[in-house]
């Protein structure tokens, strides 16, 4: 039976969240907390219970997410400082050649975005895009859009990037399965993004922006691409090994399973990767401990805001659980719950288009769907696909209210119409393809 007070509380709380972000421009962390409090009070929860739910939701979420995002940021900072992104991109371009440079760039973006934040990786690699345009005389978009496609797909689908980490934690999804499904869904999505990029690049000619000056520098001290690829792969392989052992390792001795589970836990895997990167890409290459400490400290700034927003999403989820709103929605949406992939995608897409931030869209959608699916049995693989579907919805149709839109607009020298016709539609193709892959795989599993 529907409780109209609960329904009204949830609807008003979500509307308040959008009003605070869109109209008042209040930071998402504060807006999520205010909305969670509003839902709790409007649903009839006593104020002390609301505060207890907030504390519990924040604590449960940050216990995992803060550690993973923090370790991931430290890992990415050392790789970035070493020139690892340029090493991978340059090596792939040499091997693929000028004609197949877009393929090399989508692969480079796919790999580099695993440890490095999207905007940082993009800015690091923009000079390579400019150089290719200058040498070929072709549209900047022919080279820039494939890179953006690779960066965007991995940033949305493959942990330890913050978005899927946050959604996986809120939904209690296994991180190894999310990584595996992120790669499986990400490869055909990258192909779709590459095809679209070629079409748009041939239709819209863009040269290097005159108001941006980048000087090409030849850094002969770059690490080898194979070394960087191995270091990036290390934590992913350890986490996947843990998942495989947990799922199919009954024949192994108990001590071996325990050891593999320990070193393959995301905490341990990322700590090992950080130590390897710190030594191999830092100390052994002559970088002083003081510089390594400085770049590590700087990397925690952006990570801190992601951690806080994710924690606020955990508060919203806990309020929905403790008010009973999640259970009520589950009972009243039995048809939709049978396909949580669809529900998660739609909610994330709506929030994304309305307020712009992919992270907020992911966290809001995950917070709403978590109480609904909490009582139902969903296999680890299927739950990982829900994470991919939410990430797909939160990635699609970046436009004027998204900082990524203006980043592409500025560095590619596009006008607003060209940015909509290229970047916005590219994110639509990526989001739509990721959703279709997650839906298809969920039907097959």
Phi and psi in degrees as a GROMACS rama.xvg file:
@    title "Ramachandran Plot"
@    xaxis  label "Phi"
@    yaxis  label "Psi"
@TYPE xy
-75.5773  136.984  UNK-2
-104.547  105.449  UNK-3
-69.0968  -24.668  UNK-4
-66.4648  -41.6133  UNK-5
-65.7615  -43.6773  UNK-6
-59.9108  -45.8281  UNK-7
-62.8761  -39.8429  UNK-8
-62.6168  -44.7421  UNK-9
-66.602  -46.0485  UNK-10
-61.8462  -46.9651  UNK-11
-65.3145  -35.8808  UNK-12
-64.9475  -42.4853  UNK-13
-68.5313  -40.4362  UNK-14
-62.706  -38.6291  UNK-15
-63.5152  -41.606  UNK-16
-57.9756  -47.6344  UNK-17
-66.2726  -38.1303  UNK-18
-63.9765  -44.2454  UNK-19
-63.0499  -39.0527  UNK-20
-80.0814  -46.0025  UNK-21
-78.206  -45.9768  UNK-22
-88.8033  -48.1951  UNK-23
-91.8168  -9.85751  UNK-24
59.014  32.858  UNK-25
-75.7427  141.12  UNK-26
-57.3584  143.154  UNK-27
-58.8024  -36.2882  UNK-28
-58.6113  -49.7218  UNK-29
-68.5181  -39.8431  UNK-30
-63.268  -40.9098  UNK-31
-64.5652  -40.9997  UNK-32
-64.4742  -44.5691  UNK-33
-62.1525  -43.089  UNK-34
-65.1448  -39.5318  UNK-35
-63.5279  -42.5232  UNK-36
-62.0857  -43.1886  UNK-37
-61.1702  -43.9937  UNK-38
-62.0742  -44.3555  UNK-39
-61.5692  -47.9558  UNK-40
-68.6453  -42.054  UNK-41
-67.8148  -25.3539  UNK-42
-81.7015  -8.03378  UNK-43
102.33  6.83928  UNK-44
-69.1392  137.316  UNK-45
-62.8357  142.605  UNK-46
-50.8071  -42.5226  UNK-47
-60.8612  -35.5723  UNK-48
-68.5026  -35.8308  UNK-49
-61.2554  -45.6557  UNK-50
-64.965  -38.5019  UNK-51
-65.2751  -40.3482  UNK-52
-63.927  -39.0847  UNK-53
-61.9087  -45.8959  UNK-54
-63.5668  -42.1687  UNK-55
-66.305  -44.9403  UNK-56
-63.8991  -42.5873  UNK-57
-64.5332  -45.3675  UNK-58
-65.1681  -44.8817  UNK-59
-63.7066  -39.8126  UNK-60
-71.6191  -48.7443  UNK-61
-72.0456  -21.1104  UNK-62
-56.0507  -33.8914  UNK-63
-101.496  -51.4846  UNK-64
-63.7346  -43.7331  UNK-65
-59.0806  -40.6433  UNK-66
-67.1135  -46.1632  UNK-67
-67.3711  -48.0049  UNK-68
-64.6647  -40.6772  UNK-69
-62.6094  -46.6088  UNK-70
-65.184  -38.1243  UNK-71
-64.3086  -39.8344  UNK-72
-65.5466  -42.3704  UNK-73
-62.1549  -43.3805  UNK-74
-60.3724  -48.187  UNK-75
-64.4708  -35.2741  UNK-76
-64.2269  -41.9749  UNK-77
-67.2687  -41.9434  UNK-78
-62.9113  -41.4575  UNK-79
-62.7688  -46.4382  UNK-80
-64.8892  -31.0397  UNK-81
-74.4999  -12.7183  UNK-82
85.9209  18.2438  UNK-83
-61.5577  -37.0804  UNK-84
-63.4498  -47.3447  UNK-85
-63.3859  -36.053  UNK-86
-62.6989  -45.5468  UNK-87
-65.5577  -46.9993  UNK-88
-62.4514  -45.6729  UNK-89
-64.3312  -41.9175  UNK-90
-64.8287  -44.6815  UNK-91
-63.2755  -39.6163  UNK-92
-65.912  -38.5372  UNK-93
-64.1577  -40.1527  UNK-94
-77.1685  -34.1656  UNK-95
-86.3367  -27.8289  UNK-96
83.8644  170.766  UNK-97
-63.3427  -41.1594  UNK-98
-65.8757  -34.9744  UNK-99
-104.834  22.4027  UNK-100
-58.2686  -38.8974  UNK-101
-57.992  -36.8844  UNK-102
-65.2577  -43.7683  UNK-103
-60.5982  -38.3464  UNK-104
-72.0284  -36.9878  UNK-105
-67.9513  -35.6922  UNK-106
-67.9813  -43.7592  UNK-107
-59.752  -46.1018  UNK-108
-61.0556  -40.1193  UNK-109
-61.8317  -40.8216  UNK-110
-77.4168  -46.0971  UNK-111
-67.1835  -33.0698  UNK-112
-72.8118  -8.4734  UNK-113
-63.3766  -48.844  UNK-114
-99.0378  -16.8543  UNK-115
-112.696  135.678  UNK-116
-56.8235  148.248  UNK-117
-51.6713  -55.9322  UNK-118
-65.938  -36.2013  UNK-119
-65.2931  -46.7928  UNK-120
-61.7973  -40.1783  UNK-121
-61.9401  -48.6165  UNK-122
-65.3679  -36.3475  UNK-123
-62.1224  -39.0603  UNK-124
-95.0755  -6.21992  UNK-125
-55.6202  -42.1153  UNK-126
-56.8738  -33.3144  UNK-127
-66.3578  -39.4293  UNK-128
-63.6463  -44.0061  UNK-129
-60.3679  -43.12  UNK-130
-62.8827  -41.3445  UNK-131
-64.5042  -39.9685  UNK-132
-65.6577  -40.2294  UNK-133
-65.7181  -40.8988  UNK-134
-74.3148  -36.23  UNK-135
-91.538  -28.8534  UNK-136
76.7535  5.02917  UNK-137
-85.6208  171.918  UNK-138
-62.1207  140.359  UNK-139
-57.922  -30.1148  UNK-140
-68.3705  -27.4879  UNK-141
-60.7054  -32.2374  UNK-142
-99.5088  -35.0615  UNK-143
-73.5286  -41.4864  UNK-144
-66.3674  -41.1931  UNK-145
-59.6859  -39.976  UNK-146
-60.5449  -46.4449  UNK-147
-61.4455  -37.4356  UNK-148
-62.3511  -47.854  UNK-149
-62.5574  -43.7403  UNK-150
-61.9088  -45.1894  UNK-151
-66.0862  -43.1669  UNK-152
-62.3665  -50.052  UNK-153
-66.4408  -41.2003  UNK-154
-58.4563  -32.6446  UNK-155
-90.7958  -32.2558  UNK-156
-106.424  -26.6797  UNK-157
-117.713  110.216  UNK-158
-60.625  152.939  UNK-159
-92.5604  31.3632  UNK-160
-66.1264  148.572  UNK-161
-62.8329  -38.5085  UNK-162
-57.8718  -60.5301  UNK-163
-64.6273  -28.2937  UNK-164
-60.8143  -47.0098  UNK-165
-64.1221  -46.6466  UNK-166
-65.1365  -43.0739  UNK-167
-60.0292  -39.6454  UNK-168
-68.4269  -43.8572  UNK-169
-63.6663  -36.2191  UNK-170
-91.0906  -0.961115  UNK-171
58.6343  39.936  UNK-172
-87.6172  146.682  UNK-173
-71.5512  127.012  UNK-174
-66.1704  -34.8517  UNK-175
-63.5388  -41.8415  UNK-176
-66.4377  -36.9192  UNK-177
-64.3251  -42.1253  UNK-178
-60.5174  -47.5718  UNK-179
-61.8756  -48.1541  UNK-180
-69.192  -30.235  UNK-181
-63.9678  -41.2245  UNK-182
-69.0136  -43.4729  UNK-183
-63.4072  -44.7385  UNK-184
-75.422  -29.336  UNK-185
-72.8082  -32.1106  UNK-186
-66.0754  -53.1715  UNK-187
-64.8628  -30.7246  UNK-188
-64.6179  -39.3135  UNK-189
-64.1675  -38.397  UNK-190
-63.5451  -42.7968  UNK-191
-62.8589  -41.9651  UNK-192
-64.6524  -38.118  UNK-193
-65.0982  -43.95  UNK-194
-61.3691  -45.5792  UNK-195
-62.9706  -41.5982  UNK-196
-59.9963  -41.2498  UNK-197
-63.2195  -43.9386  UNK-198
-61.0431  -47.661  UNK-199
-69.1339  -40.4639  UNK-200
-60.9342  -33.341  UNK-201
-77.1051  -24.6865  UNK-202
-88.4436  -33.8008  UNK-203
-116.665  113.666  UNK-204
-90.6547  128.417  UNK-205
-135.176  129.107  UNK-206
-97.2131  178.702  UNK-207
-63.7782  130.692  UNK-208
-58.0963  134.108  UNK-209
-70.3042  -28.2891  UNK-210
-84.9597  2.06269  UNK-211
-121.199  121.401  UNK-212
-109.773  119.259  UNK-213
-123.989  131.634  UNK-214
-104.856  126.865  UNK-215
-71.7382  134.123  UNK-216
-126.092  139.008  UNK-217
-96.0317  107.257  UNK-218
-97.4486  104.141  UNK-219
-78.4945  -4.17738  UNK-220
-100.807  16.1831  UNK-221
-65.7765  143.429  UNK-222
-68.9026  164.463  UNK-223
-72.0643  147.591  UNK-224
-64.3483  -35.364  UNK-225
-62.9771  -40.9188  UNK-226
-62.8929  -45.974  UNK-227
-63.1442  -43.3507  UNK-228
-60.8021  -39.6822  UNK-229
-65.6315  -41.324  UNK-230
-67.8255  -40.6115  UNK-231
-64.2333  -38.316  UNK-232
-72.1986  -24.8672  UNK-233
-54.2995  -56.7493  UNK-234
-66.6063  -32.8237  UNK-235
-64.9871  -44.9933  UNK-236
-65.7525  -38.6786  UNK-237
-64.2535  -42.0901  UNK-238
-65.8639  -42.8654  UNK-239
-64.0491  -38.2518  UNK-240
-60.7843  -41.5531  UNK-241
-60.8086  -44.4694  UNK-242
-63.7682  -44.138  UNK-243
-64.0978  -42.7269  UNK-244
-62.0983  -44.1188  UNK-245
-63.883  -38.6399  UNK-246
-83.0958  -36.3959  UNK-247
-131.091  16.383  UNK-248
-99.7999  27.8654  UNK-249
-62.9773  -26.3887  UNK-250
-78.416  -14.1334  UNK-251
-80.5711  154.793  UNK-252
-61.9019  150.435  UNK-253
-59.7951  -38.1919  UNK-254
-66.1292  -39.221  UNK-255
-64.8428  -41.2254  UNK-256
-63.1459  -43.7331  UNK-257
-61.6922  -42.0161  UNK-258
-65.6394  -45.9405  UNK-259
-64.8237  -38.1041  UNK-260
-64.4086  -35.3347  UNK-261
-69.0232  -51.6932  UNK-262
-73.4612  -19.4368  UNK-263
-94.9213  -1.35066  UNK-264
-65.4156  141.561  UNK-265
-52.0164  -37.607  UNK-266
-59.3017  -55.0327  UNK-267
-65.2709  -42.4666  UNK-268
-59.5521  -43.8916  UNK-269
-74.8298  -31.7611  UNK-270
-64.2296  -45.6045  UNK-271
-59.6579  -45.6513  UNK-272
-62.0762  -39.6236  UNK-273
-63.5631  -43.5779  UNK-274
-64.2676  -41.8951  UNK-275
-63.6221  -47.2264  UNK-276
-64.0251  -41.1101  UNK-277
-58.0669  -43.8464  UNK-278
-79.944  -53.5798  UNK-279
-68.3164  -43.6105  UNK-280
-94.8562  -9.73597  UNK-281
-113.631  -79.8662  UNK-282
-58.2407  -47.824  UNK-283
-67.7928  -23.2747  UNK-284
-94.921  9.63853  UNK-285
88.9807  9.67848  UNK-286
-78.1921  129.847  UNK-287
-69.9502  155.559  UNK-288
-62.8293  -31.5956  UNK-289
-65.4909  -43.2804  UNK-290
-67.0609  -42.4902  UNK-291
-60.0197  -41.0745  UNK-292
-64.7237  -38.8206  UNK-293
-66.9614  -46.3287  UNK-294
-69.0581  -31.2145  UNK-295
-66.6045  -41.9582  UNK-296
-62.9244  -43.2436  UNK-297
-63.2653  -33.8946  UNK-298
-66.716  -22.9054  UNK-299
-79.4003  -11.9782  UNK-300
-62.3157  -60.1223  UNK-301
-60.9716  -35.1765  UNK-302
-63.8378  -35.1935  UNK-303
-59.9526  -42.8447  UNK-304
-68.2202  -39.2005  UNK-305
-61.7694  -41.6278  UNK-306
-61.5781  -45.4932  UNK-307
-66.0552  -41.7057  UNK-308
-64.0597  -40.8097  UNK-309
-63.4529  -41.692  UNK-310
-60.4378  -40.3122  UNK-311
-64.7049  -34.4908  UNK-312
-63.363  -37.3145  UNK-313
-63.9215  -35.0547  UNK-314
-63.1685  -46.0973  UNK-315
-59.6697  -44.2229  UNK-316
-59.5183  -46.4418  UNK-317
-64.96  -37.1709  UNK-318
-62.3631  -42.7731  UNK-319
-63.8801  -36.2357  UNK-320
-68.9849  -48.6917  UNK-321
-72.986  -26.6834  UNK-322
-77.3202  -16.2077  UNK-323
88.7934  1.80396  UNK-324
-64.2694  -37.5649  UNK-325
-63.5328  -45.1262  UNK-326
-62.8997  -42.4989  UNK-327
-63.3899  -43.9212  UNK-328
-64.192  -37.4364  UNK-329
-62.2686  -42.0726  UNK-330
-69.9083  -32.231  UNK-331
-90.1431  -8.60045  UNK-332
-123.112  40.7076  UNK-333
-58.542  -32.8078  UNK-334
-69.253  -37.9526  UNK-335
-76.5206  -34.2321  UNK-336
-63.4483  -29.458  UNK-337
-62.1167  -20.1078  UNK-338
-130.197  68.3736  UNK-339
-62.5081  -21.7135  UNK-340
-59.4968  -43.7595  UNK-341
-68.4972  -46.6111  UNK-342
-60.9819  -45.5691  UNK-343
-62.9894  -41.8393  UNK-344
-63.1906  -46.073  UNK-345
-64.2343  -45.751  UNK-346
-62.4458  -46.5808  UNK-347
-62.5755  -39.6865  UNK-348
-64.2301  -44.0251  UNK-349
-62.0333  -47.4257  UNK-350
-65.1827  -40.2409  UNK-351
-59.9731  -50.1418  UNK-352
-65.2916  -35.3248  UNK-353
-75.6804  -40.2104  UNK-354
-119.827  -8.80545  UNK-355
96.1899  -44.0362  UNK-356
-75.9034  123.245  UNK-357
-66.0382  -38.1381  UNK-358
-63.5039  -45.9555  UNK-359
-63.557  -39.85  UNK-360
-63.2763  -44.1141  UNK-361
-61.4789  -48.0718  UNK-362
-67.5905  -41.1708  UNK-363
-62.9706  -46.85  UNK-364
-63.3652  -43.678  UNK-365
-64.6379  -38.7714  UNK-366
-65.8459  -35.406  UNK-367
-75.0595  -37.8962  UNK-368
-83.9487  -25.2272  UNK-369
-57.8924  -48.5588  UNK-370
-66.3864  -25.4203  UNK-371
-72.1581  -39.5525  UNK-372
-95.2676  0.456689  UNK-373
-60.1174  -39.4244  UNK-374
-85.0993  -12.4662  UNK-375
-92.5035  150.824  UNK-376
-86.4991  122.516  UNK-377
-129.354  129.081  UNK-378
-61.9716  155.014  UNK-379
-55.3893  -39.8962  UNK-380
-66.3204  -42.7157  UNK-381
-66.9647  -38.0884  UNK-382
-65.4708  -36.442  UNK-383
-63.0424  -35.2962  UNK-384
-69.0692  -29.8717  UNK-385
-63.6661  -40.511  UNK-386
-59.4859  -44.9966  UNK-387
-64.8943  -39.2758  UNK-388
-64.5423  -42.806  UNK-389
-62.9489  -44.2392  UNK-390
-62.3024  -35.7941  UNK-391
-65.0304  -45.5818  UNK-392
-63.3268  -36.3101  UNK-393
-77.2136  -11.4412  UNK-394
-93.4773  -28.5375  UNK-395
-69.6003  146.453  UNK-396
56.7638  53.3541  UNK-397
-62.6922  129.123  UNK-398
-141.539  -149.43  UNK-399
-58.4081  -27.4101  UNK-400
-90.6798  10.0117  UNK-401
-114.06  131.533  UNK-402
-62.4915  -30.6286  UNK-403
-61.274  -34.2961  UNK-404
-59.0249  -45.6463  UNK-405
-77.3611  -26.8784  UNK-406
-63.2489  -47.9177  UNK-407
-65.9613  -42.452  UNK-408
-56.3388  -44.4692  UNK-409
-74.3898  -49.5519  UNK-410
-74.2063  -21.4726  UNK-411
-99.3963  -3.57728  UNK-412
64.9401  37.7541  UNK-413
-93.8975  155.684  UNK-414
-87.8899  174.325  UNK-415
-61.9386  -40.8548  UNK-416
-63.4677  -42.5396  UNK-417
-66.1706  -36.5064  UNK-418
-66.7715  -39.9173  UNK-419
-63.533  -41.814  UNK-420
-74.5247  -16.2011  UNK-421
-112.567  -72.3803  UNK-422
-65.443  -47.3802  UNK-423
-62.0158  -45.6315  UNK-424
-68.8542  -33.3203  UNK-425
-61.6176  -44.8699  UNK-426
-65.8585  -31.2509  UNK-427
-65.0484  -41.7936  UNK-428
-64.2445  -43.4987  UNK-429
-64.3144  -48.0115  UNK-430
-62.4804  -44.4508  UNK-431
-65.8238  -42.6329  UNK-432
-66.1447  -41.4845  UNK-433
-62.0989  -40.4484  UNK-434
-65.0903  -46.2735  UNK-435
-61.1256  -39.4028  UNK-436
-66.3855  -43.3352  UNK-437
-65.8111  -37.5629  UNK-438
-66.9808  -45.6125  UNK-439
-62.0843  -45.3447  UNK-440
-65.7492  -35.7948  UNK-441
-67.3155  -30.3253  UNK-442
-74.6317  -29.4115  UNK-443
-82.1483  -28.2242  UNK-444
